[in-house]
Amino acid sequence: MHNISQKGMNEFPILQPEEGIPLFYPFIAPEAKDEILDTLSSRWIGQGPKVDKFENLFKKMICPNNYVVATGSGTDSLHLAYILAGIKEGDEVITPVFTCTATNLPILYERAKPVFADIDPETMNINVDDIEHRITSRTKAIVSVDYGGIPADYINLKKIAVKYNLKLISDSAQSLGSKIKGKSPAEYADFTTYSFQAIKTITTADGGLLSIKDQKLYDLAKRIRWFGIDRKLKQKGTWENDIKEIGFKYQMTDLSACLGISGLKHLDRIILKRKELFKIYHDNIDHHDIKLIYPNKDLDFDIVPWLCTVIVNRNRYGLMKKLRENGIESAQVHYRNDRYSVFGKRLNNLTNMNSLEDKYLVLPLHHMMQNSDCLNICKTINEGWE
């Protein structure tokens, strides 16, 4: 079954805006051009004052109680988080099987082992009931991913992490602005990572950010981000600038930060637009073979949707074909990671993932859509498919 549906997925190339409603569309603020031109006319186009400005603005708006380090990508941020969490060769990290590979590849960078946990069928986030029995003496951390903007169950994840003395790492690449009991994931996790890749809620073309609670680890992160060099000491003279850690070139550039600064200024209206479109889906999709991924539990969540995912209980390929015939792009976006050779290509016995892997489908959700576009998609679905 999987191979047949996989073949179906490959039949649909990326849809261009002039052809209909694309799945994604990057948000570029009108004033971004002025920010970029200002930077191009200065001597700082790499990491400089605009990166500092972006970090300060992000900290103020999203995680005021934490330290923040802007990076070149969300993957860079995750790798830094794993290093700071002390993950080393032979260690194990309990992590979602269903996520972008960027969550789990950096675990392999450190020669550690991802231990895949099942998903919660209501949210497609990590299933908190499938974690404790996977903990061993080699387990060092738990990773959560806020799929589609829905926060993971951080209350219970934190309890498990504290109980077993594990680090809790939040991959919040998809959940910028989402909250649990009025707090961002960064308030619960030891390390929280964000992505500003082209199609995320705000973009820096490509970029990321790491939120850290501990000042010493924050100082270490800044050094590792830049080849292990303390840039403040470097400015005083290289003879004072010993390199004690293996570092990387993981910094954000000022040109990228320009897009981030202008995007953050529009974050409130971006969030309102995404919530408005998602509510239309929620209120208007009405077909017995379709279920919208959204938590039904009584949870104190403030969700900023990044994806609109539905479970198609009959002939997902047929629905994709019907949507494409009507100029509507749809896709899977992510795949279960244990199908990839790099992770051993050994399918785990994960009941919920096994049940849903041939059923989930992502619908368009972005700022360029009109409410009428969303209603049209709902109408197309409700009419049915072969």
C-alpha positions as CSV (number, residue, x, y, z in Angstrom):
1,M,0.0,0.0,0.0
2,H,2.7,2.5,0.9
3,N,4.6,2.0,-2.4
4,I,1.4,2.6,-4.4
5,S,0.5,5.8,-2.5
6,Q,4.1,7.0,-2.6
7,K,4.0,6.7,-6.4
8,G,0.9,8.8,-6.4
9,M,2.6,11.5,-4.4
10,N,5.4,11.8,-7.0
11,E,2.9,12.4,-9.8
12,F,2.2,16.0,-8.7
13,P,5.0,18.6,-9.3
14,I,5.1,21.8,-7.3
15,L,2.3,24.1,-8.2
16,Q,3.1,27.6,-9.3
17,P,0.9,30.5,-8.1
18,E,-0.3,31.3,-11.6
19,E,-1.6,27.7,-11.8
20,G,-3.8,27.8,-8.7
21,I,-3.4,27.7,-4.9
22,P,0.2,26.6,-3.9
23,L,0.8,24.8,-0.7
24,F,3.3,27.4,0.7
25,Y,4.2,31.0,0.0
26,P,6.9,33.0,1.8
27,F,6.0,36.1,3.7
28,I,8.2,39.1,2.7
29,A,7.4,42.3,4.5
30,P,7.1,45.4,2.4
31,E,9.9,47.2,4.4
32,A,12.3,44.3,4.0
33,K,13.8,45.9,0.9
34,D,14.7,49.1,2.8
35,E,16.3,47.1,5.6
36,I,18.4,45.1,3.0
37,L,19.4,48.2,1.1
38,D,20.5,49.8,4.3
39,T,22.7,46.8,5.1
40,L,24.1,46.6,1.6
41,S,25.2,50.2,1.9
42,S,27.1,49.5,5.2
43,R,30.2,47.4,5.7
44,W,28.3,44.8,7.6
45,I,26.6,42.1,5.5
46,G,27.7,39.1,7.5
47,Q,27.0,38.7,11.2
48,G,26.8,42.2,12.6
49,P,24.4,44.8,14.1
50,K,21.3,43.6,12.3
51,V,21.7,40.1,13.8
52,D,22.0,41.7,17.2
53,K,18.8,43.7,16.5
54,F,17.0,40.6,15.3
55,E,18.0,38.6,18.4
56,N,17.0,41.4,20.8
57,L,13.6,41.8,19.1
58,F,12.9,38.0,19.0
59,K,13.8,37.7,22.7
60,K,11.5,40.6,23.6
61,M,8.6,39.2,21.7
62,I,8.9,35.4,22.1
63,C,11.1,34.3,25.0
64,P,12.0,37.3,27.3
65,N,13.2,35.0,30.1
66,N,15.8,33.2,27.9
67,Y,19.0,33.9,26.1
68,V,18.9,33.7,22.3
69,V,21.5,32.9,19.6
70,A,20.6,33.4,15.9
71,T,22.0,30.8,13.5
72,G,22.2,30.0,9.8
73,S,19.4,27.4,10.0
74,G,17.0,25.6,12.2
75,T,19.3,22.5,11.7
76,D,22.3,24.5,13.0
77,S,20.2,25.4,16.1
78,L,19.3,21.8,16.7
79,H,22.9,20.7,16.4
80,L,24.0,23.3,18.9
81,A,21.2,22.2,21.3
82,Y,22.4,18.6,21.1
83,I,26.0,19.7,21.8
84,L,25.0,21.9,24.8
85,A,22.8,19.0,26.1
86,G,26.0,16.9,26.3
87,I,24.9,14.3,23.8
88,K,27.9,12.2,22.7
89,E,28.8,9.1,20.9
90,G,26.8,6.1,22.1
91,D,24.1,8.2,23.8
92,E,20.4,7.8,23.0
93,V,17.9,10.5,22.3
94,I,14.1,9.8,22.3
95,T,12.7,11.7,19.4
96,P,9.6,11.8,17.2
97,V,9.6,9.4,14.2
98,F,7.4,11.9,12.3
99,T,9.2,15.1,11.6
100,C,11.5,16.8,9.2
101,T,14.8,14.9,9.0
102,A,16.5,18.1,10.2
103,T,15.3,17.2,13.7
104,N,17.1,13.9,13.8
105,L,20.1,14.1,11.5
106,P,22.1,16.3,13.9
107,I,21.8,13.5,16.5
108,L,23.8,11.4,14.0
109,Y,26.4,14.2,13.7
110,E,27.3,13.5,17.3
111,R,27.3,9.7,16.7
112,A,24.4,9.3,19.0
113,K,21.3,7.1,18.4
114,P,17.8,8.4,17.7
115,V,15.2,6.3,19.5
116,F,11.9,6.8,17.7
117,A,8.7,7.2,19.6
118,D,5.2,6.9,18.3
119,I,2.8,9.8,17.5
120,D,-0.3,11.1,19.2
121,P,-3.0,10.5,16.6
122,E,-4.8,13.7,17.5
123,T,-1.9,16.0,17.0
124,M,0.8,13.9,15.2
125,N,3.2,15.1,17.9
126,I,5.3,12.8,20.1
127,N,3.1,10.5,22.2
128,V,4.0,11.1,25.8
129,D,2.7,7.6,26.7
130,D,5.4,6.0,24.4
131,I,8.4,7.5,26.0
132,E,9.2,6.1,29.5
133,H,9.5,2.5,28.4
134,R,12.1,3.6,25.9
135,I,14.4,5.2,28.5
136,T,17.6,3.4,29.2
137,S,20.9,4.2,31.0
138,R,22.1,5.7,27.8
139,T,19.2,8.1,27.3
140,K,20.3,11.7,27.5
141,A,17.5,13.8,26.1
142,I,13.9,13.9,24.9
143,V,13.1,15.9,21.7
144,S,9.7,17.2,20.9
145,V,8.4,18.7,17.6
146,D,5.4,21.0,17.5
147,Y,3.9,19.5,14.3
148,G,2.0,22.0,12.2
149,G,2.1,24.6,15.0
150,I,0.3,22.4,17.6
151,P,2.5,22.5,20.8
152,A,3.6,19.2,22.2
153,D,2.4,18.1,25.6
154,Y,5.1,20.1,27.4
155,I,3.6,19.7,30.8
156,N,4.0,16.0,30.9
157,L,7.2,16.0,28.8
158,K,8.8,18.2,31.4
159,K,7.6,15.8,34.2
160,I,9.2,12.9,32.5
161,A,12.4,14.8,31.8
162,V,12.8,15.9,35.4
163,K,11.9,12.4,36.7
164,Y,14.7,10.8,34.7
165,N,17.2,13.7,34.8
166,L,17.0,14.2,31.0
167,K,17.3,17.3,28.9
168,L,14.1,18.5,27.1
169,I,14.7,19.9,23.7
170,S,11.9,21.6,21.8
171,D,12.0,21.8,18.0
172,S,9.6,24.7,17.6
173,A,10.4,25.3,13.9
174,Q,6.7,25.1,13.1
175,S,5.1,26.7,16.1
176,L,6.3,30.3,16.3
177,G,3.8,32.2,18.5
178,S,2.1,29.1,19.9
179,K,1.6,28.8,23.7
180,I,0.8,26.4,26.4
181,K,-1.0,27.9,29.4
182,G,0.1,31.3,28.2
183,K,3.7,30.3,27.9
184,S,5.9,29.6,24.8
185,P,7.6,26.1,24.6
186,A,10.8,27.9,25.5
187,E,9.5,28.3,29.1
188,Y,9.3,24.5,29.5
189,A,12.2,23.2,27.5
190,D,15.9,23.4,28.4
191,F,16.7,24.3,24.8
192,T,14.2,25.5,22.1
193,T,15.0,25.8,18.4
194,Y,13.3,27.8,15.7
195,S,13.5,27.9,11.9
196,F,13.1,30.8,9.6
197,Q,13.5,28.8,6.4
198,A,11.7,30.2,3.3
199,I,8.2,28.9,4.0
200,K,8.1,29.2,7.8
201,T,5.8,31.6,9.7
202,I,8.4,34.3,9.3
203,T,11.5,33.9,7.1
204,T,15.1,35.0,6.9
205,A,15.4,33.2,3.6
206,D,17.2,30.6,5.6
207,G,18.0,30.9,9.3
208,G,17.3,29.7,12.8
209,L,17.6,30.6,16.4
210,L,18.4,28.7,19.7
211,S,16.8,29.7,23.0
212,I,18.8,28.8,26.1
213,K,18.0,29.1,29.8
214,D,21.6,29.0,31.2
215,Q,24.0,31.9,30.7
216,K,27.2,29.8,30.6
217,L,25.7,27.6,27.9
218,Y,24.6,30.7,26.1
219,D,28.2,31.9,26.1
220,L,29.4,28.5,24.9
221,A,26.8,28.5,22.1
222,K,28.0,31.8,20.8
223,R,31.6,30.5,20.7
224,I,30.6,27.2,19.0
225,R,28.5,29.2,16.5
226,W,31.7,30.9,15.3
227,F,34.5,28.3,15.0
228,G,34.9,28.1,18.8
229,I,36.1,31.7,18.9
230,D,35.2,34.3,21.5
231,R,34.6,37.2,19.1
232,K,34.9,39.8,21.9
233,L,38.4,38.6,22.8
234,K,39.3,38.3,19.2
235,Q,38.7,42.0,18.7
236,K,41.3,42.7,21.5
237,G,44.0,40.6,19.7
238,T,44.4,37.0,18.6
239,W,47.0,36.3,21.3
240,E,44.2,36.4,23.9
241,N,41.9,34.3,21.8
242,D,42.4,30.6,22.6
243,I,40.0,28.1,20.9
244,K,38.9,25.5,23.4
245,E,35.9,23.9,21.7
246,I,35.3,22.5,18.2
247,G,33.2,25.1,16.6
248,F,31.2,25.6,13.4
249,K,30.2,28.4,11.0
250,Y,26.6,28.5,12.2
251,Q,26.0,32.3,12.3
252,M,23.2,34.3,10.8
253,T,24.1,37.1,8.4
254,D,22.8,40.7,8.6
255,L,21.2,40.3,5.2
256,S,19.1,37.4,6.5
257,A,18.4,39.3,9.8
258,C,16.9,42.1,7.7
259,L,14.1,39.8,6.6
260,G,13.6,38.5,10.1
261,I,13.4,42.0,11.6
262,S,10.8,43.1,9.1
263,G,8.9,39.8,9.5
264,L,8.7,40.1,13.3
265,K,7.1,43.5,12.9
266,H,4.2,41.8,11.1
267,L,4.0,38.7,13.3
268,D,0.7,39.6,15.0
269,R,-1.2,40.0,11.7
270,I,0.5,36.9,10.2
271,I,-0.8,34.9,13.2
272,L,-4.3,36.4,12.9
273,K,-4.4,35.5,9.2
274,R,-3.3,31.9,9.8
275,K,-5.8,31.4,12.6
276,E,-8.6,32.8,10.5
277,L,-7.8,30.5,7.6
278,F,-7.5,27.5,9.8
279,K,-10.8,28.2,11.4
280,I,-12.5,28.2,8.0
281,Y,-11.1,24.7,7.4
282,H,-12.2,23.7,10.9
283,D,-15.7,25.0,10.5
284,N,-16.3,24.0,6.8
285,I,-14.7,20.7,6.0
286,D,-17.6,18.3,6.3
287,H,-16.9,14.8,4.8
288,H,-17.2,11.5,6.6
289,D,-13.8,10.3,5.2
290,I,-11.9,13.4,6.4
291,K,-10.7,14.3,9.9
292,L,-8.8,17.5,10.7
293,I,-5.7,17.2,12.8
294,Y,-6.4,19.3,15.8
295,P,-6.4,18.4,19.6
296,N,-9.8,17.5,20.9
297,K,-8.6,17.3,24.5
298,D,-9.4,20.2,26.9
299,L,-5.9,21.7,26.6
300,D,-5.0,25.3,27.4
301,F,-3.3,25.8,24.0
302,D,-3.0,28.9,21.9
303,I,-2.2,27.4,18.5
304,V,-0.7,29.3,15.6
305,P,-1.2,27.0,12.7
306,W,1.6,26.5,10.3
307,L,0.1,23.4,8.5
308,C,-3.4,22.3,7.9
309,T,-3.3,18.5,8.0
310,V,-6.2,16.2,7.4
311,I,-6.5,12.4,7.8
312,V,-8.0,10.9,4.6
313,N,-9.6,7.6,5.5
314,R,-10.3,6.5,1.9
315,N,-8.1,6.9,-1.2
316,R,-5.7,9.7,-0.3
317,Y,-4.3,9.6,-3.9
318,G,-7.8,10.1,-5.3
319,L,-8.3,13.2,-3.2
320,M,-4.9,14.6,-4.2
321,K,-5.9,14.1,-7.8
322,K,-9.2,15.8,-7.3
323,L,-7.6,18.8,-5.6
324,R,-4.9,19.1,-8.3
325,E,-7.6,19.0,-11.1
326,N,-9.1,22.0,-9.3
327,G,-5.8,23.9,-9.1
328,I,-5.1,23.1,-5.4
329,E,-1.7,21.8,-4.2
330,S,-1.5,19.2,-1.5
331,A,1.3,17.0,-0.2
332,Q,2.7,14.9,2.7
333,V,5.5,17.4,3.6
334,H,7.1,15.0,6.2
335,Y,7.7,11.3,6.2
336,R,8.3,8.9,9.1
337,N,12.1,9.0,9.6
338,D,12.6,5.3,10.2
339,R,11.9,4.7,6.5
340,Y,15.2,6.4,5.6
341,S,18.4,4.4,5.1
342,V,20.4,7.0,7.0
343,F,18.5,6.0,10.2
344,G,18.8,2.3,9.5
345,K,15.6,1.9,7.4
346,R,14.2,-0.4,10.1
347,L,10.4,0.2,10.5
348,N,9.5,0.4,14.2
349,N,6.4,-1.1,15.6
350,L,4.7,2.2,16.1
351,T,0.9,1.6,16.2
352,N,-0.3,5.1,15.5
353,M,2.3,6.0,12.9
354,N,1.6,2.7,11.1
355,S,-2.1,3.5,11.0
356,L,-1.8,7.0,9.7
357,E,1.3,7.1,7.4
358,D,-0.8,6.5,4.3
359,K,-3.6,8.8,5.3
360,Y,-2.3,12.2,6.2
361,L,-2.4,15.1,3.8
362,V,-1.4,18.8,4.1
363,L,-3.6,21.5,2.6
364,P,-2.6,25.1,1.6
365,L,-2.3,27.6,4.5
366,H,-0.5,30.9,3.9
367,H,-0.9,34.7,3.9
368,M,-1.5,35.0,0.2
369,M,-4.7,33.0,0.4
370,Q,-8.1,34.7,0.6
371,N,-10.9,33.3,2.7
372,S,-12.6,32.4,-0.5
373,D,-9.7,30.2,-1.5
374,C,-10.1,28.3,1.8
375,L,-13.8,28.0,1.3
376,N,-13.3,26.7,-2.3
377,I,-10.9,24.0,-1.0
378,C,-13.4,22.9,1.6
379,K,-16.1,22.8,-1.1
380,T,-13.9,20.7,-3.4
381,I,-13.3,18.2,-0.5
382,N,-16.9,18.1,0.6
383,E,-18.0,17.2,-3.0
384,G,-16.1,13.9,-2.6
385,W,-13.6,12.1,-4.9
386,E,-13.4,8.7,-6.6
